[in-house]
Amino acid sequence: MACFDLDNTLIDRNGAFLQWARWWVPEQRLPDAAVDWLVAHDNGGFRERAELFGLARERFGIAASVDELVAAYNREHPLFTWVEPEVLDGIAALRAAGWRVAVVTNGDTVQQDLKLEHTRIGAAVDYACVSGTVGVRKPDRRIFELAAERTGTSLDDGWMVGDHPAYDITGGIAAGLRTILVGHHHAVDGPRPDHHVTTVTEAFKLILGC
């Protein structure tokens, strides 16, 4: 089994957030500087959405409630995501070589499911395990066990590929998986991955070469 994180691994989540912010700010009739403010306070998606939009309401005097803003964001942001053709090709190559491929992602069910549908990644993999749906989050070993169960495989001789050292790498190691860290989005603090690559396409080649 080969497990992949979604945001900033299979897709450019931060790039999509920027595109959403550039659309949303004029929709809300906010000053252009609000785009940079949102990006600065987003914390790469790790700031709770309710906190982010609570701060935005205070900063810019937005009338809509925090709940309304979060619900709208969860529907809107996924429509700004995209997937590179090489990523879908890499997933297809792994499956053709006999690998079961799973997405293992932390996040809200509505938002993550829409991303998987919009980018067609959901249809390309064997199973997508969303923490908001299954009730357990990385780095908990149980989310990887669920992915293995739903793909009809085991955690033996498997991989976890992702951009976050604490969630993806530490979680993958706890599950007994070999690990590949993608990109340089976060400081590496903790267990070291088996490999560190710049893009997920390099990860596909590493797994196929094993």
N, C-alpha and C positions, 0 to 999 in steps of 0.2 A: 504494500500500500504506500502511495505517495500522497502526503497531506500538504496542502498549500493554504497559507493565509490569503485573505482577499485584499484588504486595503493596503496600499503601498507595497504590494507584492505582485499579485496578478493584475491589479489596476493601479493607476496613479490617483489615489484618493485625495492627496493634497492638491494636485492639479485640478481635479474636479471641484474641490471646495472653492478654489480661487475662481473658477468659471461660474459657479453658482453665485458667489458673492458679487461678481461683476454684473450678473443679471438681477440679483435681489435688491441691491442698493438703489438703483433707479426705480425699481418697482415700488419701493417703500418711500421714494422721494427723499432719500437721505443724501448727505453731501458725499462727493466722490471719495473723500478721505475715509469714509466708513469701510471701504473695501480693505484697506490696509489695517484698519482697526480690527476687523473681523478675523483676518488672517493672523494677526499678532495674538489675539485672545483665544483662538481656536485650539492652540496647543496640539496641532497635528491630529485633531479629532479626539484627544484624550481628555479635554475639559468636558464635563457633563453638559449636554445640550441645554438643559433647564438653566444651568448656571450661566452659560454663554448668552442665552437670549434674555435672561434676567438682567445681566449687565448691559446688553444692547438696549433694552427698554429704558433703563435708567440713563444711559449715555445719550440716546437719541430721541427720547420721548415718544417711543412707539406705542400706539394705542392698544394693539392686540395683546391678549394675555400671553403669558409664557407657554401655557399648554397649547394654545392655538398656534403659536410660532413654531414650537417643536414639532407638532403634528404636521404642519405644512412643510417644514424642512425635511422631515422623514420621507415625504412624498416627492419633494422637488429635487433634492440633492442627487438622488440616484440617476435622474435623467441627464445629469451632466457628466456621468462617468462614461468611460470608453475602454475598450480592450484592443491591444495591438494584435494584428493578425498572427504575429509570431507566437503569441501566447496561446491562442487557440490551436495553432499548429503543434506547439510543444505538448499540450495536453493530449491531442489526438495521437501524437507519436508515442507517448507513454502508454496509452491504452492499447495501441496496436502492438506494442512490445509485451503486453501481458500485465501491465501494472493496473491496479485499481486506483483511481484518482479521486481524492476527496478534498473539498474546501472545508477548512476548520477556522471559523471566524467568530470573534467576539462582536456583539452589536445588537441593535434593535431588529426585531424580526421583520417589520414592515420595510425598513430601509435596506437591510441586507438582501432580503428576498427580491426587492425591486432592482437592486444593483445586479444581482445574479441573472435576473430575467432580461434586463435592459442590455447587458453586455453579452448575453448568450453563454456566459460561463456556466450557469446552472444546467443548461442542456448539454454542455460539453463534458461534464464530470460525472462520475458514478454516484456521488452523493455530496450534498452541501450541509454541513453541520453548523447551524447558527446558534450561538449561545443563548440569545433571547428566546429561542424556540425550545431548546432542550433543557434549559435551566441550569447549565453549568458552563463555566468560562475557563478559557486558558489562563493560567498554566495547569489547571486541574487535570490530572491524568484521565479522569473519567470521560472528558470530551473526546479524547483520542480513542478510548475504548469504544465509545458509541460510534465513532466514524468507522472503526474496524468492523464492528458488528453489522452496521448498515451496509457496508460494502462486501460483506461475506468473506472478510480476510482476518488476519490477526496483526498484532503489533510487531511480530517477529520480522526482522529484516526490512523494516520500513523507514520512511523518511518524513521529516517535517521541515518545510521550507517557509520562512517568513522574515519580516523586517524587524521584529521586536525581540531584543535579547531576553527580556523577562518573561513575556508571554509565549513566544514561539520557540525560542531556543531552550530555555529552562523547562518549559512544559514538554517539549519534545523529548528532551533527555530524561525527564521523569517518567515518560511513557516508554522508555527503552528504544526510542527512535534515533537514527542518525539525523543530523541537523545541518541545514544550510541557511546562513544569515544572508539576507538580500539587502544591499544598499547600505547607506550610512545615516539613516534617519535618527538613530538613537545611539548614545554612548554604550559601548559594550561593557557591562558591569555584571560579572557573574560567570557561570560556566561558558567556556568557549565553544563555538560551533565546530563541527567537523570541517566545514568549508565556509568561506566568506566570499561572496560574489557581488558584482555590481548590479546585475539585472537578473530577473528570473529566467530569462532564456539560457543563461549560463548554467542555472540549476538543472534545467531539463537535460542538458548535455551531460552533466555530471552523473545524474541518475541513470541515464541511458547507457553510459559508459561503464557502469558497475556490473 
